[in-house]
Amino acid sequence: AEPLDDLLIDLKLSYQKTISDKVERIEKLILAVQKDPSIKNLQALKGEVHKIAGSAGTYGYMAVSEICKNLERDLIEQI
């Protein structure tokens, strides 16, 4: 394989290792919003969703990116 191909594979594998942490952060933020739907909690959730939308798209998870973008739009309307 070409060195660039190896680098891209390594980057994607590194990203995959962070997915469970991202899911855990989103779950905690959703629980926080459910308990207390304050602007602060909604903004924290929106910020995390925004980061995931960008990084997921960058690493080829386009469906995840689109879901996060839609969720972010919904959150913006609520804030």
N, C-alpha and C positions, 0 to 999 in steps of 0.2 A: 504494500500500500504506500501511497505517497505520504510524505511527512504531514502535509496539510490535512489529509484525510484522517490520519492518526490523531492530530490535534483536535479536529472536530468531534471525533468519537470520544476522546478524553473529556472534552468540554461537556458533551451531552451526558456522559456517565456521571460527571461531577454534579451536574444540575439534577439528574435523577436522584442522587443521594440526598438532595435538599427538599425533595417533594414532601416527604412525611412531616418535616418541620413546618413547611408552609401550610399544610392541611391543619396541623395542630394549632398554629397561630390563628388561622381563620376560624376554626371551631371555637376557640376561646373568645375571640372577638364577637362572634355571633351570639354566644351565650351572654356576653356582657351587654350586647344590644337588647337581647330578649329580657334580661333582668332590668335594665335601665336604658331605654331608648333615647338617651340624651344626645345632643349635638356632638359632644366630645366623643362618645362611643361610636356614633355613626361615622364621624370623620376618621377615627382610628381604623374602623373596618374598611372604609372607602380607600384610605391610603394603602392598606395592605393588599386589597383587591387590585388597585392600580399597579402596584409593583409586580404582582403575579401576572397580570394581563400583559405587561411589557416583556417580562422575562420568559413567560411561556411561549409567546410569539417568536421571540428571538431564538429559542431552542427547538422550534418546530412543533410545538403543541398548540396548533392553531385553534382547535375546538375549545380548549381551556381558555385561551386568550379571548375568544369571542364571548364566551360565557361570562368571564370576568369583566369585559368591557360593558356588556349589557347590565350586569349587576352594579357596576360603578355608575352607569347612567341612572339606574333606579335609585341608588343611594343619593346621588346629587339632587334628584327631584325631592327626596324626603328631607334633605338638609336645608 
